[in-house]
Amino acid sequence: MGNEVDKDVLTLFKAIKIYYSLSKGDLQQITASNVEIANNRVIFTSDEILEMVPNTSVIIHFYTSDGIYITNALFIKLIQEDDKYKYITTYPTQGSHSQRRMYYRTNLKCDITLEVNTLYDDFVFYTRSVHNISAGGFSFMSPTNKFPQAKSIKATFKLGDNEINCKALFIHATQINKTTDYPYMIGFSFTNISKENTDIISKQCFLYQIEQRKNKTL
């Protein structure tokens, strides 16, 4: 058995992908949006369903601000709750760690509107200027490290002529500057986002990067 993955990896992730081999050469994947730790078990919540045989191996990728952690676990059981699927596994063991990111992140500027359905069943709306963005998520600067506990978050923003609508998950609030009025960076990952929208964001980030490089050479 390898070393168990640090709990910070399980709680400070930006995205999670679980890979399972249905048969030789047939690797399937799902995306998880939430993690619960229960003793020596981990419960991953997903909107996607994938039938897996109990007590078989899965590979779990945790995408974090520190890179990608590739881990191993045994799938135990699948439980359906309403329209969500909960995948129970053993506690992941450490595989490899890469410094690379899942998606390229840029400081491409746009305004994003968040519709937050709080734990108290009311709604709070935010419109913020994005600090940085990638196809995996975004962040904005804030005067406080507080953000409402949410049942769900809807995100709406425009990139070029494209309006993006998806869901978001609050990930972290990090102080990165002590001398400004907005010292905290509030980070989110995208969830329930279509491949089409992921491709749009990736393309816009790439074009922005090329434009910035051109400007530096002028």
N, C-alpha and C positions, 0 to 999 in steps of 0.2 A: 504494500500500500504506500502511496506517496504522501507527502505532507498535505494537511488540510488547507484549503484556501482561507486566507485572512478574511474575517467577517467584513472588513471595510470594502472588499471587492464586491461582496454580495449586497451591500447596502448603498454604495455610492456609484453604482453602475449608471451608464448612459443608455445602454441597450444590451439585450441578452438574446442570443440565438442558440437553440438546442438542436443538435444534429443526431439523427438516428438512421441506421442502416437497415432498411427493410429486407434487403437481400444483397448479395455480393455485387458491388458496383452501383447500387441504388441508394444514394444518400439523400434523405429527406430532412427538411428543417422547418422549425416554427420559431416565431418571435415571442418572447415573454415580456410582460409589462410590469410584473410585480414579483417580489420574493418574500416568503415567510420562512423563518428558521424555527424549527420545532425539535429540540433536543438534537439528535444526530440525523434528522431528516430536513430536507428543504422542499418547499412547495412553490412551484413556479406557476403564475397565472397567465393565461394566454387567451386571445380571441380565436385562435386557430386550433383545429383538432387534428391529431395524428395518432393513429392506433399503434401502440407499441406493446411488445411482449414483456410481461413482468420479469424482473431480474436479468435484463439485458443491458448492455453498455450504451451510454449516450455521451456525446462530447458537447460541452457547454462553453460557449464563448461569452465572456464578460467584456464589454467595451466600456472603458473608463477613461478619465482624463489622464491616466498614467499609461495608457496603451491598452492592448488586448491580452486578457488572460484566457488561455485555453486550458480547460479543466476536464476531468473525467468523473463520471458517477454511474450508479446503477439506477435504472428506472424501476420504480416499485408499483405505482398505481396511478390511474387516471380517474378523476372525479369531475362530474359536470355540475355546476351550480348556475342556474339560470342560463345566460348565454355565454358564460365563461367556462374555461377548462383549466383544471388544476392538476399539474403534473408533479407527483411526489417522487423524489429521488433520494438516494443516500447523500450525505454531505460531500460536496465536490472535493476532489483531491487535485493538487497543483500539477499542471502539465508545463507548458511553456508560457513565456511572457514576452510580448513584442512591444516595442515603443511606438509602432506605427498606429495611426488612427483608422477607424473604420471609414470615415469620410473626411475630405479636405475641408478645413474650417477657414473662413475669411471674415474680415470686418466689413463685408458688404452691408450697407445701411438700408433699412426699410422699417416701416412702422408695423407693429404686430398687435392685434387685438385679442385679448384672452377673455373668454366667458367662463368664469369659475363657478361650478356648482359645489357649494361648501357642504361640510358635514351637517350643517344646520338646515339644509334644504333651501337656502336662499342663493341668490346669484350676485356675484361681484364682477364688474367689468374693468379691465385695464387696457389702455393703449400705450404702448411703450416703443421707444426707438431701440432697435436691435443693436447690441454691442458686437456680437459676432454670431455667425450662423453656418451650419452645414446641413447636409441631408439627414443627419442624425439628431439635430437639435439646435438650440439657440440659447442666448443669454441676453440679459439687459442689466444696466446699472441701476442701483436703488439706494436711497438714503437709509434704508433699514434692512435688516436681515430677516424680517418677518414676511411670511407669505401664507395665505389662508390654507388650512387643511381642506383638501378637496376630494369630492367623490369623482369628479371628472373636470377636465379643462378642455375647452374647444379653442383652437388657435386659427386665426384668419389673417392672411397677409398677402401682399402682391409682390411679385418679382417680375419686372418687365410688364408684359401684357397678361401675365398669368396670375390668377387668384388661387391661392392655396388654402384649402380647408382640411383640417385634420384635428386630431386630439394631441394633447401634450401631457407630460408627467413631470412634476416638480422633482428636481434631482438634488440641488444643493444651493446654499447661500454662503458665499465665500468673500471675506474681506480682502481686497487686493490693494487698497489705498487708504491711508489714514488721514490724508490732508485735504480731501475733496468733500463736497456736499453729498456725493454719491459714491461712497466707499465700497459698497457691496455688489458683487456680481451674482445675480440670481440665474441659475441654470436649469434648463428643461430639456428633456428628450422628446422627440416626436413619437407618437403611437398611432395606430390605425391610419397610417399614411400610405397612400397607394404608390405602386412602383412608378407610375407616371409622374406623380408629384415629386418623388425622390429624385427621379432623373432630371426634372426641371430645376430643382434646387442645385443639384450637382453641376449641371451645365452652367447655370448662372454664376455659381461660385468660381468655376473654372474660367469663364469669360472675364469675370472681374479680376481674377488673379493675372491673366494675360494683360489686361488693360493697365493694371498697376505696374507691371514690369515694363511695359512700353513707356509709361509716363516717367519712370525713373531713368530711362535712357535718353529722354529728350533734353 
